[in-house]
Structure formats: C-alpha cells, structure tokens
Amino acid sequence: MRVSDILKVKGNVLFTVTPDTLLQDAVTTMAEHDIGSLVVMEYGDLVGMLTFREVILTLRANGGTVGTSTIRKVMDDHPISCTPETDVDEVRRIMLEHHVRYLPVMESRALMGVISFYDVAKAVVEAQDFENRLLKAYIRDWPEEERHVAR
C-alpha cells in the first residue's frame, strides 16, 4: 500500500495558513475543524507545519496563553515529508523514528495532502480486515478431501 492509496480514501480537504497568521487564529481553525495540524505555505511553497505539539509548547512557555505570536515563531520550519509513492511501511518507520504524527505529502514542490498517524493506522487496519475476510472466505470454501474407505 502506498501513500496515494491513503489520500484517495481520505479525500482532498486540506487546511493551510501563512507564517504570518496569528497563532490564536490557527488554534481556532484547528479546534473548529477538529484537526491536529496546519500546513504553513508561503508564496506557494511548503515552509512549515503547525501541530498541536507546537501549540502546547507555546502554551507552556507563555503561562497558558498563545499570546500574540505568529505561526512563524513557533512552527516546525523543517517538516519531514513523503511522496505519494512512499510505501506505508516506510511512512510508519519515518513517523516512529522522527516522532512525528503528521507528514506533508509532496510531489516535486506541489503539496498533495497531509497524512496523519491515525490515517496510516486506519489504512493498515482496514487492509488487514480485508485480508482476514478473504482468508476466512477461502477457508470456508476449502474443498473437502475425498475419503478413501478401505474395503
């Protein structure tokens, strides 16, 4: 299974912001849409990611408020990405090794989407469920062996 397979099922809704967006506005967007990340774009290029991790770190640093900061001050400005052709097993390895929950999907310099740890887990579980159903159907339809009766 490839990242492109996950994106087909997930759909194409993508939330982006600019680096100069107020962090408070980004938090509002994330809460309203129940999302854990925003892609930060500037002049058509991916320049960062804002996830709930950066928001929580900012809250801790500012005594429980996001203040008047812009996303530029707190975003991950070197996000790890993958391509639509990346294998899901490789994505899982990347996410675990780099401790990231969200990966932008890039094709050349074009943003194709974002996949989350949840998206990957869901795709793997659905693929395993499908395989299990096929195996159970195969076993159920297994032809019985002829019994040879000794005379």
N, C-alpha and C positions, 0 to 999 in steps of 0.2 A: 504494500500500500504506500502511496506517495502523498505528499502534502496537497497536491492538486485534487486528490480524491476527497480530502477533508474539506477543502474550500468549496467544492461542488455541493456538498451536503450542508455546509454551514451557511452558505448564502454570501451575499456581497455587501452587506451593511458594514460600513467602516467609519469610525469616528476619528477625525483628525483635528489638530489645533496647531496654532503657530507658537513659536517660542515666546512671543511677547504677550500671549494670553495670560490673564491673571490666574494664578493657581486656584483662587476661590471659584472662578468661573469653570475651571476644569473639573474641580471636585463636584460642583453642581451637575455638570454634564454626566460625569461618571455615576453619580447617585441616581439621577433621573432615568438613565438608560441601563442601570444595573450592569455596568461594565467595569472591568478591573484595569483597563489600560487605555491610553490615548496615544496615537501616533503623532509625533511632532514633525510637521512639514514646514519647509521654508523655501520659497521660490521653486516649488515642485520637487524638492529633494527631501528624503528622509534625513532628519538631523537629530532625532532623539525619540525616546519613549518615556512616557509618564505612566507609572503604575501605582497601585495603592501602596507599594513599598516606599516610594519616594514621598508620597503624601504623609505616611505615618512617620517617617524620619523627620520631615519638616514639622509636623505637629509636636513631636518630642523636643526638637531643637527650639521651638518657639513657645513652649509652655502651653500647648493645646490649641494653638491658633495657626492658620496658614498665613495670616498677615496680608501684606500687600505684594508679596513676591510674585514674580512672573515664572512661568514654566521653565524658562531658560536657566534660572538659578538652581533648579532642583532636578531637572530631567537627567536621565541617563543619555549622555551625548555620544555614546559609542555602543549602540544596541547591537547585539548579535542577531543575525538574520539567517534565513534559509531560502531555498528556491522552491518553486512548485514541484520540481523533480526530486527533491530530497526525500529519501525513504523515511518512513515513520519511525523505524528503529533508530535511525541516526538522529532524528529530532528528539526522541526520548533521551538519548545519550547526551546530546547538547544541553537539553534543559536540566538534566541532573548534574552534569559536570560543571555548568556555569551558574547553577542555581537561579534559573530564570523561569518564569511562568508564562511569558508571552514572547512570541517570536514574530517579527515582521517577515512577510513572505515577499521576496524581491525577485523580479525578473529583469535582468540588466539593472537599470536605475528606476524601473517602474514598480511602485508598490501594488502588490496583488491582493494583499489582505494581511490579517494577523491570525495566528493560531495560538491557542492557549493550552496549558497543561490539561485542562478539562476537555477541550476539543480532541486532543490526542487520546486521552483515556477513553472517552466515549467511542471514538472510532475503533480503537483496539477491542473494546468490549463487544461492540456490535459485530465486528468481524469474527470474533471468537464465538459469539452466539450463533451466527450464520453457519460457521463451520461445524459447530456442535449439532445443529439441526440437520445438516446434511449427513453427518456421520450417523446420527440416530436413525434417520430415514433409511440409510444404506444398510445398517444392521438389522432393522426391522424387516427389510425386504430380502435379506440374505437367503439364498435358496437352501432348502433343507437337503442334507445329504441323503442319498438313497440308502436304505437299509438293506444290507445283504443278509439274508436269512440262510443259515446253514441247513442243508437237508440231510 
